[in-house]
């Protein structure tokens, strides 16, 4: 055996090496360190297989060699030293503990330090090295290592995680890191940096996996940091929230709450405050997108179309910030400048601008997931360049660039944005350059389908893309049309119910005409396929969405309670709570951090608490509905009514449904015992109907209701409507041997002008379900006894004949309860509703543009009984309401026509089976005359038919008498309409 394996020689060499190391520790001279390494290297020149034969001395030499290389590494940052030190220390860890005297935790600590230095040198396999550090640190925490070694190791490891967390890719989980930091949290409960590193790691893992459990744990750790750390003790931040990855209102409120709580915490200091404020502003803008100006904040839905910031990460530059983030931030700002150049400069400079963008992309790091934002943003810039120039080269490059986003590590939040924008680019290319690439529509529609079914995206965006998917699929005759429309219909109601109150739900409907038109378009597609029954079902699903949802909250649970008393009780209770919340007036929007603790809900203001309470109740209600539908015989509970149910609305006569769609317009006649009958319309029906509407509204606004010009315009419009609707409907109904219900002049051979009023008894309904419910409500009110009448009247100098109308009603041979002048308060009227089967209003009716729930009856002392107050009532014994006031069956300006949000519908909803209302302002004296003729006809004969069922016929008689009055204009007598049974 070589003399170098002599134990005495080894001992001498080790002695020289340790002497040199001690001298280095005192002199800090590289010469001493180099000689120590030289001596130690000489001591281990034997083959590794024979090291154990020399006892612990050779292993001790290896340890000191690793130590020496680590010292030189710390001093001179040479990667070669890091490699040697790592290899020696790893080998030592593989040896049995009994083979040498050096404690294993000392080797582990030293190796962990060397790996940390390698990471700081930006050596290869950074993530792998940190994961190995996690294993070592976890082992140290479970060993008998000193408090100093474990604390030092945890501090070193957690600091590196915080600085390098952005390097983790979606396909490289953080499991080892999180496991180590959880152990550190348990062993060192006061180690704030370790706790913070755990929160950030869980947050990063959440953005990769979208697993809510990760977020909940991260938020819990963060809450401890915010709550228990002393002022000024801030080493980092975690502002990440779920709202960017799981875009839902409750998570948005959580984001606002958390960022405000972080800003309010005494432990927060610069430079994190401005970045947190930026996140808060972003959350406020998203809230504005959902609900409008709730907080009265300056945030708006407008903003740069650039790629949204990475969740939980601020790109802002700050002292100590990660240089990679700083570089990405600078590049994003630069691309933003390029976008401005393209939008503001002439087309001749676009090529130069685009070339600058290409240079930016060429400088990105291949494995950096954050850099994907740059590719998406540049794809947007290229698309803008195409829009400016119509050059297909820019469009092609935009598509290519966006495809590259998917070739890189892709955070979950960016996938949705890139996917639907890529689909938009492909559809644009298909339409702008037909035949260029025939597979573009197929690929684009598949992408839209993926976006629509992405549960992480927010509902408004998914609903918008579902409508887009349906429209393009229909245009391209793609087989996914029905699926797209069905998906859009499903998302429509969910999107509506994001908002917690009726007012905000209505605002959601008014933000886009497409919400209103989508069910009409779907029905037109079904008619195209001769699926008339399905078209009727679709139109019912798409009309009066707010009324439908409110009726669901009052669903009859008698049968359910018999089948399952506990479920019935729970469902009724949740319905009552939701109805009270939905019909409430939004609370004050003044922000207060302290408000967030109320009701154990995370919310920063009263609106947030209202929203979170609604979301909680909605989830509870959905869960109960699922349980109810699992019961035998309840599988259709609260589902959309079937055609067989809907056609019962035609039991007393046919129902005429006009579908007004840009694709095709149709007239459907719903019959009681057979399939619907279709009446095709002219190809220009949609445009002609819109022209008639615009003509009538223009004359009304410019000349007024009482002008001769408006009366002439109204007559001409009705005549045109007869040609478009009346004549073809009359002809079809005559073929079917059934009467018609419509309105308009009917030409005759004998020269006598006749109206539908002369031939038919007409009535309207917001939905088929509302009409069915008006006829089927359980009560004892089908009595033919003369009903009691509640008379609500407000004499006023501007209403000189109200006194005569009061006399007419009081003179009826029935019980009349009068609320006149001072007695007519909103509370007294609502109370009177409960004690009378009939109600007669004689007062002013008012509308508020864009505020349908504030429409109401003007009562004493400038008090108003509003539509919202009326719908809060539940009147099972109510029968008939005569609304002798202006605008009671008129939809407010800025509202959605198909929602039918007017006073007549509100009165019908709260329990009155039949209602007479006005489509616009009425002439004062007509109220007295019409009431006299109406009640005389209503009570003229006895019989078993309930009086409310006679009301439509009585109105027909009264209007015909009013029409014969001298010098009466057309608009005065056609103003009155009947709703309900």
Residue, then its C-alpha position, 0 to 999 in steps of 0.5 A: x500500500x502506498x506510504x500516503x495511506x500511512x495513518x501517521x502521514x495522514x495525521x501530519x498532513x491534516x495537522x498542516x492543513x488545520x494549521x493553515x486554516x487557523x492561520x487563514x481565519x486570523x490573516x484572511x490571506x488567500x495564500x493560507x487558504x490555498x495551501x490548506x486546500x493543497x494539503x487536504x487534497x493531498x490527504x485524499x488522493x487514495x481511491x475513494x473505495x479505500x477511504x474507510x480503511x483509513x478510519x475517520x481521519x480521511x473523512x475528517x480531511x474531506x470535511x475540512x476540504x469542504x469547509x476550505x472550499x466553502x471559505x474560498x467560495x465565500x471570499x472569491x465567488x468561484x463556481x469551481x470551488x462551489x462544485x468541489x465543496x458540494x461534491x465532497x460534502x454530499x459524499x460525506x453525507x452518504x457515509x455511515x455516521x459511525x465511521x467518523x466523529x464529525x456530527x452529521x448535522x455539521x456536514x448538513x449545515x455546511x452543505x446547506x451554506x455551500x448550496x446557498x452560495x451556488x444559488x446566489x452565484x446564479x449557477x445552473x439548476x437553481x431550483x434543484x439546489x433550493x429543493x436540496x436545501x429544503x431537504x437539508x433544512x428539514x433534516x436539521x430541524x428534526x436533528x439535535x443541531x444547535x439553536x444557532x445552526x437551525x435558526x441560521x439555516x432556516x433564515x438562509x433558506x427562507x431568504x433564498x426562497x423569497x428571492x427566487x420564488x419566481x423561478x418555479x415553473x408550473x411543472x416544477x411543484x414547490x412540495x419540498x420547499x413548502x414541507x420544509x417551511x411548514x416544519x420551520x413554522x412549527x419548530x420556530x413559531x417566532x421566525x417571521x421570515x420563515x412564516x412569510x416565505x411559507x405564505x409566499x410559497x403557498x401563494x405561488x403554488x396556488x397560482x400554479x395549481x389553482x388549489x384553494x387549499x393552498x390559498x387558504x393556508x397562505x392567507x392564514x399565515x399572512x393574517x398571523x404576520x399582519x396581526x402579531x408582528x410589532x410595528x416596523x418589523x416588515x421584511x417582505x410582503x405577500x399581497x396575492x389574492x384569489x381574485x386574479x386566478x379565481x375571478x369571483x365577487x367574493x374573492x374580489x371583496x377578499x382582495x380589497x379587504x386583505x390589501x386594505x388590512x395590509x396597508x393599515x397594519x403597523x408592520x407594513x413599511x416602504x417599499x411595499x405600501x405603494x405596490x399594495x396600493x396598486x393592487x388595491x386600485x386594481x381590485x377596485x377597478x374590477x369591482x367597478x366592472x362588476x357593479x359600477x361605482x359602488x364606493x364612489x371611487x375614482x376607479x373605472x373599468x377603462x385602462x391599458x389593454x396591456x397584460x395584467x400584472x402577475x398576481x401577488x407580484x408587483x413589477x415596481x422597482x424598489x430597493x432590494x427588489x428582485x432585478x428580474x422583476x425590475x427588468x420585466x417591469x421596464x420591458x412592459x413599460x417599454x412595450x406600453x410606449x410602443x403601443x402608444x406610438x402605434x395608436x398615435x403615430x402615422x402608419x409609416x413608423x409602425x414597422x420601426x416600432x414593431x422591430x423594437x418590440x421584437x428586440x425586447x422579446x429576443x432578450x427574454x429568459x426562456x424559462x421565466x413564466x413571467x416573461x410570458x406577459x411580454x409575449x402576450x402584450x406584444x401579440x396585442x401590439x401586433x394586432x393593433x398594428x394590423x387594425x391600423x394598416x390591415x396588413x396580414x403580416x402583422x396579424x399573422x405575427x400576432x397569432x404566431x406570437x400568441x402561440x409562443x405564449x403557450x410554448x413557454x411556462x404559462x401562469x394560470x391567470x394568463x392562459x384565459x387572456x391569451x386564449x380568447x385573444x388568440x381566438x379573436x385574432x384567428x376569427x379576424x383573419x378568417x373574416x378579413x381574408x376568406x380562404x386564407x386558412x380554412x382551419x382558423x374558424x374551427x380552431x378559434x371556436x374550440x378556443x372560445x369553448x375552452x374559455x367559456x368553460x374555464x371555471x377560473x375566469x369571471x362570469x361576465x367574461x365567460x358570458x360575453x365569450x359564450x355569446x361570441x362563440x354562439x354568434x360565430x358558430x352560427x355564422x360559420x354553420x359550425x355544429x357547436x351552435x346549440x351547445x354555445x347558445x345553451x352555455x350562454x343561456x346557463x351563464x346568463x342567469x348566473x351572471x345576473x345573480x352576481x350582483x346582490x340587489x335588484x338595482x344592481x342586477x338591473x344595471x347588469x342587464x342594461x350594460x349590454x344589448x347583447x344580454x337582451x338579444x341573446x335569447x331572442x337569437x337562440x330562439x330564432x335559431x331554433x325556429x330555423x330548425x322548426x323546433x318551435x316548442x324549444x323556441x317557446x321555452x327559450x323565450x320564456x327563459x330569456x324574458x323578465x329574468x328579475x321577475x323570474x328570480x324573485x318568483x323563485x324566492x317565493x316558490x311554494x314549498x307546501x308539497x316539499x314540506x310534506x315530503x321532507x319537512x326539514x328541507x322545506x323549512x330550510x329552503x323557505x328560510x333561505x328564500x326569505x333571507x335572500x328576498x330580504x337582501x335582494x330587495x334591500x336598498x344598497x347600504x352606505x358605501x363609506x369605507x371602514x376597516x373596522x366594518x370588516x369584522x362584522x358577521x365574521x365576513x371578510x369585507x371592507x365596507x357595508x356593500x362588501x358585507x352585503x355581497x358576501x352574505x348574498x353569495x353565502x346564501x346563494x351557495x346554501x340555496x343551490x345546495x338545498x336545491x340539489x338535495x330537493x331535486x334528488x327527492x322522488x318527484x322533485x327532479x324538476x323543482x325550480x327548473x325552467x318550465x317545460x313546453x307542456x307547462x307553458x302552453x297552459x297559459x293559452x287555456x283561455x285563448x291563444x298567446x301571440x309571441x313576437x320574436x324580434x331578432x337580427x337573424x330572423x324575426x318570427x311570430x309564434x301563436x301558442x295554443x293550448x292543445x297543439x304545437x305552436x303555429x309559426x307565421x313567417x315575417x318579411x326579411x326586413x321585419x326587424x328593421x321596419x319594426x325599429x323604424x316604427x319605434x324610432x318614429x313614434x318616440x321621436x314624435x313623442x319627445x319632440x311634440x308631446x303626447x297631446x299634440x296632433x302630430x303625435x296622434x297622427x304618427x301613432x295612427x300611422x304606426x298602428x297601421x304599419x303594425x297591422x300590416x306587419x303583425x295584425x293582418x298575418x295573425x288574423x289570417x292565421x287565426x281565422x284558418x285555425x278558427x280561433x279569435x285573435x288578441x292584438x291592437x290596431x285599426x282593421x280595414x273593412x269593406x263597408x268603410x267603417x274603421x274597426x279595431x281589434x278592440x271591437x273584435x277581441x278581448x286583449x291582455x298582456x303578461x310579462x311572462x307565460x309563467x306570470x300568467x299561469x301563476x295569476x290563474x293558479x294561485x291558491x286562495x279563497x278569492x275565487x268567490x263571486x261575492x262583491x269584493x272590498x275595494x281599497x281606494x287610494x287617491x290624492x286630490x291635487x290642483x293638477x288633477x281636478x277630476x280626481x274628486x269625481x273619480x273618488x265619487x265613482x268608486x265610493x258610489x259602488x255597491x260594495x265595501x270601500x276603504x278610502x285612503x285620501x290625502x293625509x291618510x294615504x301614506x305608503x305604510x297605510x297603503x301596503x297595510x290596506x293591500x292585505x285587507x282588500x281584494x281590489x285596489x283603485x289608485x287615483x293619483x300621479x304616477x312617476x318614472x325615474x329614467x334608468x331607475x325602474x325600482x323608483x317608479x311609484x305612486x305620488x302620495x301625501x306630503x311628497x311621499x312615494x310608494x315605489x315599485x320596490x316597496x310594492x314587490x316586498x309585499x306578498x298578498x295571497x288574497x289580492x285579486x285586481x288593481x286599477x292603476x289610474x295614474x300615469x306611466x303604470x305600465x310603461x318601462x322607464x327610459x334606460x331600462x330593458x324592455x323585456x324585463x317589464x319593470x313597471x308598476x303594473x307588473x310589480x302589482x301583479x307580482x305581489x299577488x294581484x291576479x289582474x291589473x289595469x294600467x297605462x302605457x304613458x301619461x294619461x289625461x286626468x278626466x279619462x280616469x273618472x270616465x273610464x272608472x265609471x264605465x269599467x265598474x258598471x261593466x264589471x258589476x253589471x251582471x252576476x254569475x260564478x265567474x270571479x270579478x277579477x276574471x271579468x276585468x279584461x272584458x270590462x276594460x274593453x267595454x269601458x275603452x270602447x265607450x271612451x273612444x266614442x267620446x267627442x274629440x278624443x284622440x287616439x293616444x288617450x284611449x289606446x293608453x289603457x292595457x290589461x295585464x294578467x288573468 
